[in-house]
């Protein structure tokens, strides 16, 4: 159970970092 929860949290963290990196790249590309 804890492993599944940790994996879920890791997935959320990775997804968040990926989206913020994408947003950052778009902002840099626009400016």
N, C-alpha and C positions, 0 to 999 in steps of 0.2 A: 504493500500500500504506500509506504513512504517512498519507495523507488518510483512508483508511478507518479506520485505527487511531485517529486523532484524533477522527473523528466518533463512533466507538464510545465512547471515553472521555468525550466531551462528553455523549453520550446518558446514560451512567451517572451523570455528575455532575448533570445536570438531573433525572434520575429520583430520585436521592438527595435533592436539595434539595427537590423537590416533596413527597416522602414525609415529610421532616422538618418541612416547613411544615405539612403536613396533621396530623401528630402534635401539633405545637405548637398548632395551632388547636383540636384536640380537647381538649387539656389545658386550654387557656384557657377553652373553653366549659364544661367540666365543673366547674372551680373557680370 
